[in-house]
Amino acid sequence: MKVIKKTVDLGGGRIVEIESGRLAKQADGSVVVKYGNTMLLATVCADIQAKEGVDFMPLTIEYNEKFAAAGKFPGGFFKREARPSEVEILTSRLVDRALRPLFPDDYHANVVVQIMLISADLNELPDALACLAASAALAVSTIPFAGPISEVRVCKINGQLIINPSKSEIEGPDTTLDMIVAATAKSIVMVEGEMCEVSEAEMVEAIGFAHEAIKKQVAVILEMQAEAGTAEKRTYSHEKNDEDLKARIHAWSYDKFVDIAAQGLADKHKRGDLFGAVQTEFEATLTPEELKEKAFLIGQYFHHEEKEAVRWVMLNKLIRLDGRKMNEIRPIWSEVGYLPSPHGSALFTRGETQSLTTVTLGTSLDAQTVDGVVISGEKKFMLHYNFPPFSTGEARTPRGTSRRETGHGNLAFRALEKVMPADIPYTVRVVSDILESNGSSSMATVCAGTLALMDAGVKIKTPVSGIAMGLITDASGKSVVLSDILGDEDHLGDMDFKVCGTAKGITACQMDIKIEGLSNELLIEALNQAKEGRLHILGKITETLAAPRADYKEHAPKIEVIFIDQEYIGAIIGPGGKIIQEMQKTTGTTIAITEENNKGRVEVFGPNAKSVNAAMAIIRGIVSVPEIGEVYEATVKSIMPYGAFVEFMPGKQGLLHISEISNKRLETMDGVLKENEVIKVKLLDVDKKTGKYKLSRKVLLGQGEN
């Protein structure tokens, strides 16, 4: 057993250990990454040959957290890890987006990378170590890969940049930036994170700081690779080529594609039809036998020619596919209150991308329970993004929420979460349904989400907008940065850089690079151009609705919160829940009670103010302290031979003795009072030992009254 062990010093006595050769030796590559008590096992396996007809990289990344890693049982009936959680999906995407661009373009064998959290320190976030583990596993394998690569988390806490801080440090009030950065030794390939309205300069500084830490990790991985003897990668041949056919297609199509691209057609379907017609016309020149035999290669070669022609037009003629300037934003129109029944709604349309977004307000009982290995608790703000097939004109049956939808929704969530009010009593759910899509649909979600929240009367701190930036480069070093990219510009380009923020600064970002790195100069240029576009879009948003509505909508549920001493929680609930259930039934409200900071937090949620006020009056009565000498309206609850029990405050009853009912002496209670009769009584005293109330009616009667 040849075990290789290496360490990475994060500073401050924090050491990351990487070990290979002990576990999972039948995989093509496997490593264990250990940081304190957190341990990740990463394995990678690849087929030797590509499947027939595959011209893409079939890469699968699976990140899984084992509940046993933290000494926990999984929730649910089966007590077994089931489908991936949102945290696992998002971590898988972080690794996927970092690794995928670094596999050779002509490598098409099936590759599966599995990363398992096998031991967990609940104060350390393992997502920052997942890509390091995956990259190291690839390094000690013979699978072709242009790495090594690594990821780190960089945070700004109390004005200081820190690599991979603890969970408790990140959750503190002084964290203004939290990003995951992936890079090779030479250049950045992926960024994702959230910020508290930071400047572009602060973001660039943090990325540079993260890159320095990544370089150390990459150097250690290279040492492991050398000791493992896997620097020499396996040979492969996955593509069959026909150079004569390739040359014929180039001669036939390239100039035509250049002409179509240079027309600047805004309608993507018309543009697609013109591009498709070029291939159809060429195929008409072939015999049926040739067409059948060469169909796969024809599709490949035409796609390549279209891509090269479009990129050439952008770089050399500075004409985009839809005719815009490089920094020009597509036409925008938006509307709020489009849907009458939701608590807030907005339509946001930019070019051929459209989001219909709704806001729903609920109680703390509607909060999402997060039952994870490391991250658990409740979420009172949610954002869900849906991308139905009809949004791109596809006749396809939707099959549940995709990983892409989860990732896009999370980015929009992070962008808007930073401006949500801390004291909002509601649980808030934002849902974005993409009705049309031609690029930047997640950024349309941010814009529509801002408008829908303001339409609902949610007092967000300030509006947020989002923009997707693109990049086209060539071998000579020529480049152009594109604002508000189309779907085709994303597909054919070298970068997808989404930036969200307010007028003051950035709140979230996500960057994927498809080329070997991005220079610092291009990064700064893209960020500055993004700021210009972001502010333009913010202007369009505020033209529709400048600030949150003064109040929640008339049909929105009403909510009121009161904090009480813990000793009164039982009194409000009552034996077996009798009192709270009766309150909810009679007032038509929902009442939730939780404990916060040694106090009882009582939340009353109802369809209108009248029902909420009625419930709150009862609750205030229960928690109120009766005052000696005060006069109360009391309801007779039961008649006894020696007097009547009356309720003079909600939940508070006392005996009105027969001697305190009338000025005249009563021998019997027959016919004196009736159950449910309302009378006035005065609180004379409270027994200090028993807490019993001494009540009187006769002291309120005038002389001669009975």
C-alpha positions as CSV (number, residue, x, y, z in Angstrom):
1,M,0.0,0.0,0.0
2,K,1.6,3.2,-1.2
3,V,0.2,6.0,0.9
4,I,1.0,9.6,-0.1
5,K,0.3,12.3,2.5
6,K,0.6,16.1,2.0
7,T,-0.4,19.2,4.0
8,V,-1.5,22.7,3.2
9,D,-1.0,25.5,5.7
10,L,-3.9,27.9,5.8
11,G,-2.2,30.0,8.4
12,G,-3.0,30.5,12.1
13,G,-2.2,26.8,12.8
14,R,-4.9,25.6,10.5
15,I,-3.7,22.6,8.4
16,V,-5.4,20.7,5.6
17,E,-4.2,17.2,5.1
18,I,-4.5,15.3,1.7
19,E,-3.9,11.6,1.6
20,S,-4.0,9.1,-1.3
21,G,-3.5,5.3,-1.5
22,R,-5.4,4.2,1.7
23,L,-9.1,4.3,0.7
24,A,-11.0,3.3,-2.5
25,K,-8.0,2.0,-4.4
26,Q,-10.0,0.5,-7.2
27,A,-11.2,3.9,-8.4
28,D,-9.1,5.6,-11.1
29,G,-8.1,8.2,-8.4
30,S,-9.1,8.7,-4.8
31,V,-8.0,11.0,-1.9
32,V,-9.1,11.9,1.6
33,V,-9.0,15.5,2.6
34,K,-8.9,16.2,6.3
35,Y,-9.4,19.6,8.0
36,G,-9.7,19.3,11.8
37,N,-12.5,16.8,12.3
38,T,-13.9,17.3,8.8
39,M,-13.0,14.6,6.3
40,L,-14.0,14.2,2.6
41,L,-13.4,11.2,0.4
42,A,-13.2,12.0,-3.3
43,T,-13.1,9.4,-6.0
44,V,-13.0,9.6,-9.8
45,C,-13.7,7.0,-12.4
46,A,-13.7,7.3,-16.2
47,D,-14.6,5.0,-19.1
48,I,-11.7,4.1,-21.4
49,Q,-13.8,4.7,-24.5
50,A,-16.5,7.3,-25.3
51,K,-20.0,6.1,-26.3
52,E,-20.9,6.2,-29.9
53,G,-22.3,9.5,-31.1
54,V,-21.1,11.5,-28.1
55,D,-19.4,14.9,-28.9
56,F,-19.5,16.5,-25.5
57,M,-18.0,15.9,-22.0
58,P,-20.3,13.6,-20.0
59,L,-19.2,14.7,-16.6
60,T,-21.1,13.8,-13.5
61,I,-20.3,15.4,-10.1
62,E,-22.0,14.0,-7.0
63,Y,-21.4,15.6,-3.6
64,N,-23.0,13.7,-0.7
65,E,-23.1,14.3,3.0
66,K,-23.4,11.3,5.3
67,F,-25.5,12.0,8.4
68,A,-23.3,9.6,10.3
69,A,-20.5,12.0,9.7
70,A,-21.9,14.2,12.4
71,G,-23.5,11.5,14.5
72,K,-27.0,12.3,13.3
73,F,-30.0,10.4,12.0
74,P,-31.5,11.4,8.7
75,G,-35.0,12.9,9.0
76,G,-38.1,11.3,7.5
77,F,-39.7,7.9,7.8
78,F,-37.0,5.7,6.2
79,K,-34.0,7.1,8.1
80,R,-31.8,6.8,5.1
81,E,-30.0,9.4,2.9
82,A,-32.3,10.0,0.0
83,R,-32.3,12.5,-2.9
84,P,-29.7,15.2,-2.7
85,S,-30.4,18.2,-0.6
86,E,-30.2,21.7,-1.9
87,V,-26.8,22.1,-0.1
88,E,-25.5,19.0,-1.8
89,I,-26.7,20.1,-5.2
90,L,-25.2,23.5,-4.9
91,T,-21.9,22.1,-3.8
92,S,-21.9,19.7,-6.7
93,R,-22.4,22.6,-9.0
94,L,-19.5,24.5,-7.5
95,V,-17.2,21.6,-8.3
96,D,-18.7,20.9,-11.7
97,R,-18.4,24.5,-12.9
98,A,-14.8,24.6,-11.8
99,L,-13.7,21.3,-13.3
100,R,-15.7,21.0,-16.5
101,P,-13.8,23.7,-18.6
102,L,-10.4,22.0,-17.9
103,F,-11.1,18.7,-19.6
104,P,-9.8,18.5,-23.2
105,D,-12.3,19.6,-25.8
106,D,-12.0,16.3,-27.6
107,Y,-12.3,14.1,-24.5
108,H,-15.7,12.5,-24.5
109,A,-15.4,9.5,-22.1
110,N,-17.9,9.3,-19.3
111,V,-16.3,10.7,-16.1
112,V,-17.9,10.4,-12.6
113,V,-16.5,12.3,-9.6
114,Q,-18.0,11.4,-6.2
115,I,-17.2,13.4,-3.1
116,M,-18.5,12.1,0.3
117,L,-18.5,13.9,3.6
118,I,-17.4,11.1,5.9
119,S,-16.7,13.1,9.1
120,A,-18.1,16.5,9.9
121,D,-17.0,19.3,12.3
122,L,-20.3,21.3,12.7
123,N,-18.3,24.5,12.8
124,E,-16.6,24.0,9.5
125,L,-18.2,24.3,6.1
126,P,-17.0,21.4,3.8
127,D,-18.0,22.9,0.5
128,A,-14.8,24.9,0.4
129,L,-12.8,21.6,0.4
130,A,-14.9,19.6,-2.1
131,C,-13.1,20.9,-5.2
132,L,-9.7,20.5,-3.7
133,A,-10.5,16.9,-3.0
134,A,-11.9,16.3,-6.5
135,S,-8.9,18.0,-8.2
136,A,-6.5,15.9,-6.1
137,A,-8.3,12.7,-7.0
138,L,-8.0,13.6,-10.7
139,A,-4.3,14.5,-10.2
140,V,-3.5,11.0,-8.9
141,S,-5.4,9.4,-11.7
142,T,-4.5,9.1,-15.4
143,I,-7.7,10.8,-16.6
144,P,-6.8,13.7,-19.0
145,F,-7.3,17.0,-17.1
146,A,-5.7,20.4,-17.5
147,G,-5.3,20.9,-13.8
148,P,-4.7,20.9,-11.0
149,I,-7.2,23.3,-9.7
150,S,-8.6,24.2,-6.3
151,E,-11.3,26.2,-4.5
152,V,-11.3,28.3,-1.4
153,R,-13.8,30.3,0.5
154,V,-12.7,33.9,1.0
155,C,-14.6,36.1,3.5
156,K,-14.2,39.7,4.6
157,I,-14.8,39.8,8.4
158,N,-14.2,43.0,10.4
159,G,-12.5,44.4,7.4
160,Q,-10.0,41.5,7.1
161,L,-9.9,38.9,4.3
162,I,-9.8,35.4,5.7
163,I,-9.4,32.0,3.8
164,N,-11.9,29.3,4.9
165,P,-13.1,30.9,8.1
166,S,-15.3,28.8,10.5
167,K,-19.1,28.7,10.2
168,S,-19.5,30.8,13.4
169,E,-17.1,33.4,12.1
170,I,-19.1,33.7,8.8
171,E,-22.4,33.9,10.5
172,G,-21.3,36.9,12.6
173,P,-22.7,40.4,12.0
174,D,-19.3,41.7,10.6
175,T,-19.1,39.5,7.5
176,T,-19.5,41.7,4.5
177,L,-18.3,39.3,1.8
178,D,-18.5,35.5,1.3
179,M,-17.2,34.0,-1.9
180,I,-16.0,30.6,-3.3
181,V,-13.2,31.1,-5.8
182,A,-11.8,28.4,-8.0
183,A,-8.6,28.7,-10.0
184,T,-5.6,27.0,-11.5
185,A,-2.1,28.2,-10.6
186,K,-2.3,30.7,-13.5
187,S,-5.9,32.0,-13.6
188,I,-9.4,32.2,-12.1
189,V,-12.0,29.9,-13.6
190,M,-15.1,30.2,-11.3
191,V,-16.4,32.6,-8.7
192,E,-19.7,32.6,-6.7
193,G,-20.7,34.4,-3.6
194,E,-22.7,37.1,-1.8
195,M,-21.8,40.5,-0.4
196,C,-23.2,43.4,1.6
197,E,-23.2,46.0,-1.2
198,V,-19.4,45.9,-1.7
199,S,-17.5,47.8,-4.4
200,E,-16.0,46.3,-7.5
201,A,-12.5,47.0,-6.1
202,E,-13.2,45.1,-2.9
203,M,-14.4,42.1,-4.9
204,V,-11.3,42.1,-7.2
205,E,-9.1,42.3,-4.1
206,A,-10.8,39.3,-2.5
207,I,-10.5,37.2,-5.7
208,G,-6.8,38.0,-5.8
209,F,-6.3,37.1,-2.1
210,A,-8.1,33.8,-2.7
211,H,-5.9,33.1,-5.8
212,E,-2.7,33.3,-3.7
213,A,-4.1,30.7,-1.3
214,I,-5.2,28.5,-4.2
215,K,-1.7,28.6,-5.7
216,K,-0.3,26.9,-2.6
217,Q,-2.9,24.2,-2.8
218,V,-2.2,23.5,-6.5
219,A,1.5,23.3,-5.7
220,V,0.9,20.6,-3.1
221,I,-1.4,18.6,-5.5
222,L,1.4,18.7,-8.1
223,E,3.7,17.2,-5.6
224,M,1.2,14.4,-4.9
225,Q,0.8,13.8,-8.7
226,A,4.6,13.5,-9.1
227,E,4.9,11.0,-6.2
228,A,2.0,9.0,-7.6
229,G,3.6,8.9,-11.1
230,T,0.4,10.1,-12.8
231,A,1.7,13.2,-14.6
232,E,1.5,11.2,-17.8
233,K,-2.2,11.0,-18.7
234,R,-3.8,8.2,-20.7
235,T,-4.0,8.5,-24.4
236,Y,-7.4,8.5,-26.1
237,S,-9.0,9.0,-29.5
238,H,-12.7,9.8,-29.3
239,E,-13.3,11.7,-32.5
240,K,-13.5,10.5,-36.1
241,N,-12.8,13.2,-38.6
242,D,-13.2,13.7,-42.3
243,E,-10.9,16.5,-43.3
244,D,-12.3,16.7,-46.8
245,L,-15.9,17.1,-45.5
246,K,-14.7,19.6,-42.9
247,A,-13.1,21.8,-45.7
248,R,-16.2,21.5,-47.9
249,I,-18.4,22.7,-45.0
250,H,-16.1,25.6,-44.2
251,A,-16.1,26.7,-47.8
252,W,-19.8,26.4,-48.1
253,S,-20.9,27.9,-44.8
254,Y,-18.4,30.3,-43.1
255,D,-19.0,33.4,-45.3
256,K,-22.8,32.8,-45.2
257,F,-22.7,32.5,-41.4
258,V,-20.6,35.8,-41.2
259,D,-23.3,37.5,-43.3
260,I,-26.1,36.3,-41.2
261,A,-24.4,37.2,-37.9
262,A,-23.6,40.7,-39.3
263,Q,-27.3,41.4,-40.0
264,G,-27.9,41.9,-36.2
265,L,-31.4,40.2,-36.2
266,A,-33.2,40.6,-32.8
267,D,-35.6,37.7,-33.4
268,K,-33.7,34.6,-32.3
269,H,-36.1,32.2,-34.1
270,K,-35.6,34.0,-37.4
271,R,-31.9,34.1,-36.9
272,G,-31.9,30.4,-36.0
273,D,-33.9,29.6,-39.2
274,L,-31.3,31.4,-41.3
275,F,-28.4,29.5,-39.7
276,G,-30.3,26.2,-40.1
277,A,-31.1,26.9,-43.7
278,V,-27.4,27.0,-44.6
279,Q,-26.9,23.4,-43.3
280,T,-30.1,22.2,-45.0
281,E,-29.0,23.6,-48.3
282,F,-25.7,21.8,-48.0
283,E,-27.3,18.5,-47.0
284,A,-29.4,18.8,-50.2
285,T,-26.2,18.4,-52.2
286,L,-25.4,15.1,-50.6
287,T,-26.7,11.6,-51.5
288,P,-28.9,9.9,-49.0
289,E,-26.1,7.4,-48.3
290,E,-23.6,10.2,-47.6
291,L,-26.1,12.1,-45.4
292,K,-26.8,9.0,-43.4
293,E,-23.1,8.1,-43.0
294,K,-21.8,11.6,-42.2
295,A,-24.8,13.1,-40.3
296,F,-23.0,13.2,-36.9
297,L,-19.9,14.9,-38.4
298,I,-22.0,17.3,-40.4
299,G,-23.7,18.6,-37.3
300,Q,-20.4,19.0,-35.5
301,Y,-18.7,20.8,-38.3
302,F,-21.6,23.2,-39.0
303,H,-21.8,24.1,-35.3
304,H,-18.0,24.8,-35.3
305,E,-18.3,27.1,-38.3
306,E,-21.3,29.0,-36.9
307,K,-19.5,29.5,-33.6
308,E,-16.3,30.8,-35.3
309,A,-18.2,33.1,-37.7
310,V,-20.3,34.7,-35.0
311,R,-17.2,35.2,-32.7
312,W,-15.3,36.8,-35.7
313,V,-18.1,39.2,-36.4
314,M,-18.2,40.3,-32.8
315,L,-14.5,40.7,-32.5
316,N,-13.8,42.4,-35.8
317,K,-17.0,44.1,-36.8
318,L,-18.2,44.8,-33.3
319,I,-21.7,43.6,-34.2
320,R,-23.6,41.4,-31.9
321,L,-26.1,38.7,-33.0
322,D,-29.1,41.0,-32.3
323,G,-27.4,44.2,-33.6
324,R,-26.6,45.8,-30.2
325,K,-23.5,47.6,-29.1
326,M,-21.2,45.7,-26.8
327,N,-22.4,47.5,-23.7
328,E,-26.1,48.0,-24.8
329,I,-28.9,46.5,-22.7
330,R,-31.9,45.0,-24.4
331,P,-35.3,46.9,-24.3
332,I,-36.9,46.6,-20.8
333,W,-40.5,46.8,-19.8
334,S,-42.0,45.8,-16.5
335,E,-45.3,45.9,-14.6
336,V,-46.3,45.3,-10.9
337,G,-49.6,44.0,-9.5
338,Y,-50.2,42.0,-12.7
339,L,-51.8,39.2,-10.8
340,P,-54.7,40.3,-8.5
341,S,-54.7,37.4,-6.0
342,P,-51.0,36.9,-4.9
343,H,-49.7,39.1,-2.1
344,G,-47.3,40.7,-4.6
345,S,-46.5,40.1,-8.3
346,A,-44.4,41.5,-11.1
347,L,-43.6,41.0,-14.8
348,F,-40.1,41.8,-15.9
349,T,-39.2,41.5,-19.6
350,R,-35.8,42.3,-21.1
351,G,-35.5,41.5,-24.8
352,E,-36.8,37.9,-25.3
353,T,-36.4,37.0,-21.6
354,Q,-39.4,37.3,-19.3
355,S,-40.1,36.5,-15.6
356,L,-43.4,36.4,-13.9
357,T,-42.7,36.5,-10.2
358,T,-45.0,36.2,-7.2
359,V,-44.6,36.9,-3.5
360,T,-46.5,34.9,-0.8
361,L,-46.5,36.0,2.9
362,G,-47.0,33.4,5.6
363,T,-46.4,32.6,9.2
364,S,-43.4,31.1,11.0
365,L,-45.2,27.8,10.6
366,D,-44.5,28.2,6.8
367,A,-40.7,28.5,7.3
368,Q,-38.6,25.9,5.5
369,T,-37.0,23.3,7.8
370,V,-33.4,22.7,6.8
371,D,-32.3,19.3,8.0
372,G,-28.7,18.9,6.9
373,V,-25.5,17.4,8.2
374,V,-23.7,20.7,8.8
375,I,-26.3,23.3,8.0
376,S,-29.7,23.0,9.7
377,G,-32.4,25.3,11.0
378,E,-35.2,27.3,9.5
379,K,-35.4,29.6,6.4
380,K,-38.0,32.4,6.6
381,F,-37.1,33.8,3.2
382,M,-37.2,31.5,0.1
383,L,-36.8,32.0,-3.6
384,H,-37.7,29.4,-6.2
385,Y,-36.9,29.6,-9.9
386,N,-38.7,27.6,-12.5
387,F,-37.7,27.1,-16.1
388,P,-40.5,25.4,-18.0
389,P,-39.6,24.0,-21.5
390,F,-42.1,26.3,-23.3
391,S,-40.0,29.3,-22.3
392,T,-37.6,28.3,-25.2
393,G,-40.3,26.9,-27.4
394,E,-39.5,23.2,-26.6
395,A,-42.2,20.5,-26.7
396,R,-40.9,18.7,-23.7
397,T,-42.5,17.4,-20.6
398,P,-41.1,19.0,-17.4
399,R,-39.5,16.5,-15.0
400,G,-39.1,18.1,-11.7
401,T,-36.7,20.8,-10.5
402,S,-33.3,20.6,-12.3
403,R,-29.9,21.3,-10.7
404,R,-29.7,24.3,-13.0
405,E,-33.0,25.7,-11.6
406,T,-31.7,25.1,-8.0
407,G,-28.5,27.0,-8.8
408,H,-30.1,29.9,-10.6
409,G,-32.7,30.2,-7.8
410,N,-29.9,30.2,-5.2
411,L,-28.1,33.0,-6.9
412,A,-31.2,35.2,-7.1
413,F,-32.0,34.3,-3.4
414,R,-28.5,35.5,-2.3
415,A,-28.8,38.7,-4.3
416,L,-32.2,39.7,-2.7
417,E,-31.6,38.2,0.8
418,K,-29.0,41.0,1.5
419,V,-31.8,43.7,1.2
420,M,-34.5,41.9,3.1
421,P,-35.7,43.7,6.3
422,A,-34.4,41.9,9.5
423,D,-37.6,42.6,11.4
424,I,-40.2,41.4,8.9
425,P,-42.7,39.1,10.9
426,Y,-43.7,37.1,7.8
427,T,-42.2,34.1,6.2
428,V,-41.7,35.2,2.5
429,R,-41.7,33.0,-0.6
430,V,-40.7,34.4,-3.9
431,V,-41.4,32.3,-7.0
432,S,-40.0,33.2,-10.5
433,D,-41.6,31.5,-13.5
434,I,-39.6,32.1,-16.6
435,L,-42.1,32.5,-19.5
436,E,-39.6,33.4,-22.2
437,S,-35.8,32.8,-22.2
438,N,-33.0,34.1,-24.4
439,G,-30.3,34.6,-21.8
440,S,-30.0,36.1,-18.4
441,S,-33.2,34.5,-16.9
442,S,-31.7,34.3,-13.4
443,M,-30.9,38.1,-13.6
444,A,-34.5,38.7,-14.8
445,T,-35.6,36.8,-11.7
446,V,-33.6,39.2,-9.5
447,C,-35.2,42.2,-11.1
448,A,-38.7,40.8,-11.1
449,G,-38.2,39.7,-7.5
450,T,-37.3,43.2,-6.4
451,L,-40.4,44.6,-8.0
452,A,-42.7,41.8,-6.6
453,L,-41.3,42.3,-3.1
454,M,-41.9,46.1,-3.3
455,D,-45.4,45.5,-4.8
456,A,-46.2,43.2,-1.8
457,G,-45.2,46.0,0.6
458,V,-42.1,44.3,1.9
459,K,-39.7,47.0,3.1
460,I,-36.6,46.0,1.3
461,K,-33.6,48.2,2.0
462,T,-33.1,49.2,-1.6
463,P,-33.9,47.8,-5.1
464,V,-31.5,45.2,-6.6
465,S,-30.9,44.5,-10.3
466,G,-28.8,41.8,-12.1
467,I,-26.9,41.6,-15.3
468,A,-25.1,38.8,-17.1
469,M,-21.8,39.7,-18.8
470,G,-20.1,37.8,-21.6
471,L,-16.7,37.7,-23.2
472,I,-15.3,36.9,-26.7
473,T,-11.5,36.4,-27.2
474,D,-9.2,35.1,-29.9
475,A,-5.7,33.6,-30.0
476,S,-4.1,37.0,-30.8
477,G,-5.4,38.5,-27.5
478,K,-8.2,40.5,-29.0
479,S,-11.3,40.6,-26.7
480,V,-14.7,42.2,-26.3
481,V,-16.8,42.3,-23.1
482,L,-20.6,41.9,-23.7
483,S,-23.4,43.3,-21.5
484,D,-26.7,41.5,-21.0
485,I,-25.8,38.4,-23.0
486,L,-28.2,36.4,-25.2
487,G,-28.4,32.6,-24.8
488,D,-26.3,32.1,-28.0
489,E,-23.7,34.6,-26.7
490,D,-23.5,32.5,-23.5
491,H,-23.2,29.3,-25.5
492,L,-20.7,30.6,-28.0
493,G,-18.7,32.8,-25.7
494,D,-15.9,32.5,-23.2
495,M,-17.5,33.7,-20.0
496,D,-20.8,33.9,-18.2
497,F,-20.4,36.5,-15.4
498,K,-23.6,37.4,-13.5
499,V,-23.4,40.4,-11.2
500,C,-26.3,41.6,-8.9
501,G,-26.4,44.6,-6.8
502,T,-27.8,47.9,-5.7
503,A,-26.9,51.5,-6.6
504,K,-24.4,51.3,-3.7
505,G,-22.6,48.0,-4.5
506,I,-22.6,44.2,-5.3
507,T,-24.8,41.8,-3.4
508,A,-24.1,38.5,-5.3
509,C,-22.2,37.2,-8.2
510,Q,-21.5,34.1,-10.3
511,M,-18.7,33.7,-12.8
512,D,-17.9,30.8,-15.1
513,I,-14.9,31.0,-17.4
514,K,-14.7,28.6,-20.5
515,I,-11.2,29.6,-21.5
516,E,-7.8,29.2,-19.7
517,G,-8.3,31.9,-17.2
518,L,-9.2,35.6,-17.1
519,S,-6.7,38.4,-16.7
520,N,-7.1,40.9,-13.9
521,E,-7.6,43.7,-16.5
522,L,-10.5,41.9,-18.2
523,L,-12.1,41.2,-14.8
524,I,-12.0,44.8,-13.9
525,E,-13.3,45.9,-17.3
526,A,-16.2,43.4,-17.0
527,L,-17.1,44.5,-13.5
528,N,-17.1,48.2,-14.5
529,Q,-19.2,47.5,-17.6
530,A,-21.5,45.4,-15.4
531,K,-21.9,48.3,-13.0
532,E,-22.9,50.6,-15.8
533,G,-25.5,48.1,-17.0
534,R,-26.8,47.3,-13.5
535,L,-27.4,51.0,-12.8
536,H,-29.3,51.4,-16.1
537,I,-31.5,48.4,-15.2
538,L,-32.1,49.8,-11.7
539,G,-33.3,53.0,-13.4
540,K,-35.9,51.0,-15.4
541,I,-37.0,49.2,-12.3
542,T,-37.6,52.3,-10.3
543,E,-39.5,53.9,-13.2
544,T,-42.1,51.1,-12.6
545,L,-42.0,51.2,-8.8
546,A,-39.5,53.5,-6.9
547,A,-40.0,52.1,-3.4
548,P,-42.0,49.5,-1.5
549,R,-45.7,50.2,-1.1
550,A,-46.6,51.9,2.1
551,D,-48.5,48.9,3.4
552,Y,-49.2,45.3,2.6
553,K,-52.1,44.7,0.2
554,E,-55.7,44.7,1.5
555,H,-56.1,40.9,0.9
556,A,-52.7,40.1,2.3
557,P,-52.9,38.2,5.7
558,K,-52.3,40.3,8.8
559,I,-49.7,39.4,11.4
560,E,-48.9,40.7,14.8
561,V,-46.2,39.6,17.2
562,I,-46.0,40.0,21.0
563,F,-43.3,38.9,23.4
564,I,-44.4,37.5,26.7
565,D,-42.7,36.1,29.8
566,Q,-42.1,32.4,29.5
567,E,-44.3,31.6,32.4
568,Y,-47.4,32.6,30.4
569,I,-46.8,30.3,27.5
570,G,-48.6,27.4,29.2
571,A,-51.5,29.7,30.1
572,I,-52.0,30.7,26.4
573,I,-51.7,27.1,25.2
574,G,-53.9,25.7,28.0
575,P,-54.3,22.1,29.1
576,G,-53.9,19.9,26.0
577,G,-53.9,23.0,23.8
578,K,-57.5,23.7,24.7
579,I,-57.2,27.5,25.1
580,I,-55.1,28.2,22.0
581,Q,-57.3,25.9,19.9
582,E,-60.4,27.7,21.0
583,M,-58.9,31.1,20.3
584,Q,-57.9,30.0,16.8
585,K,-61.4,28.6,16.2
586,T,-63.3,31.6,17.4
587,T,-61.1,34.3,15.8
588,G,-60.2,32.5,12.6
589,T,-56.5,33.0,13.2
590,T,-53.3,30.9,13.3
591,I,-51.2,31.3,16.5
592,A,-47.6,30.2,16.7
593,I,-45.6,30.3,19.9
594,T,-41.8,29.9,20.0
595,E,-39.1,30.7,22.5
596,E,-36.6,33.5,21.7
597,N,-34.0,34.9,24.1
598,N,-35.7,33.5,27.2
599,K,-39.0,35.1,26.1
600,G,-42.1,33.7,24.5
601,R,-42.7,34.9,20.9
602,V,-46.4,34.8,20.1
603,E,-47.3,35.3,16.4
604,V,-50.9,35.9,15.4
605,F,-51.7,35.5,11.8
606,G,-55.2,36.1,10.3
607,P,-57.1,37.0,7.2
608,N,-57.8,40.5,8.4
609,A,-57.0,43.0,11.1
610,K,-60.3,42.4,12.9
611,S,-59.6,38.7,13.5
612,V,-56.0,39.4,14.6
613,N,-57.1,42.1,17.0
614,A,-59.6,39.8,18.6
615,A,-57.0,37.1,19.2
616,M,-54.5,39.7,20.5
617,A,-57.0,41.0,22.9
618,I,-57.5,37.6,24.4
619,I,-53.8,37.0,24.6
620,R,-53.1,40.3,26.2
621,G,-55.8,39.5,28.7
622,I,-54.2,36.2,29.6
623,V,-50.8,37.7,30.1
624,S,-52.0,40.9,31.8
625,V,-51.6,41.1,35.6
626,P,-55.0,41.8,37.5
627,E,-54.8,45.0,39.5
628,I,-56.4,45.2,43.0
629,G,-59.1,47.9,43.1
630,E,-59.8,47.6,39.3
631,V,-63.4,47.0,38.1
632,Y,-63.8,44.3,35.4
633,E,-66.6,43.0,33.3
634,A,-67.0,39.3,34.3
635,T,-68.8,36.4,32.7
636,V,-70.5,33.9,34.9
637,K,-69.0,30.5,34.1
638,S,-70.7,28.3,36.7
639,I,-73.1,28.5,39.7
640,M,-72.3,26.9,43.0
641,P,-74.4,26.8,46.2
642,Y,-71.9,29.2,47.8
643,G,-71.5,31.6,44.9
644,A,-70.4,31.8,41.3
645,F,-67.2,31.4,39.4
646,V,-66.7,34.2,37.0
647,E,-64.0,35.0,34.4
648,F,-63.1,38.6,34.8
649,M,-60.0,38.5,32.4
650,P,-59.2,36.0,29.6
651,G,-57.9,32.9,31.3
652,K,-58.4,34.3,34.8
653,Q,-61.3,33.2,37.0
654,G,-62.3,33.8,40.6
655,L,-65.0,33.0,43.1
656,L,-67.6,35.6,43.6
657,H,-68.8,34.5,47.0
658,I,-72.5,34.5,47.8
659,S,-71.9,37.2,50.5
660,E,-70.3,39.6,47.9
661,I,-73.1,39.5,45.3
662,S,-75.9,41.6,46.9
663,N,-76.5,44.2,49.6
664,K,-79.1,41.9,51.1
665,R,-78.3,38.5,52.6
666,L,-78.7,35.7,50.2
667,E,-79.7,32.2,51.5
668,T,-79.5,30.5,48.1
669,M,-78.1,31.1,44.6
670,D,-81.3,30.0,42.9
671,G,-82.4,32.7,40.4
672,V,-79.6,35.1,41.4
673,L,-77.3,34.8,38.4
674,K,-77.3,32.8,35.2
675,E,-74.4,31.1,33.4
676,N,-72.8,33.4,30.7
677,E,-74.4,36.5,32.3
678,V,-72.1,39.5,32.2
679,I,-71.7,41.5,35.4
680,K,-69.3,44.0,36.9
681,V,-67.0,43.0,39.7
682,K,-64.2,44.6,41.6
683,L,-60.9,42.9,42.5
684,L,-60.6,43.4,46.3
685,D,-57.5,41.3,46.9
686,V,-55.2,38.5,45.8
687,D,-54.2,35.8,48.3
688,K,-50.4,35.8,48.3
689,K,-50.1,32.2,49.2
690,T,-52.8,30.6,47.0
691,G,-53.1,33.3,44.3
692,K,-56.8,33.2,44.6
693,Y,-58.8,36.3,43.7
694,K,-61.2,38.0,46.1
695,L,-64.0,39.6,44.0
696,S,-67.1,41.6,45.0
697,R,-70.2,42.8,43.2
698,K,-71.9,44.4,46.1
699,V,-69.3,47.1,46.6
700,L,-70.3,48.5,43.2
701,L,-74.0,48.7,44.1
702,G,-75.6,51.8,45.4
703,Q,-77.6,51.9,48.7
704,G,-80.8,49.9,48.2
705,E,-79.5,48.2,45.0
706,N,-79.4,44.4,45.0
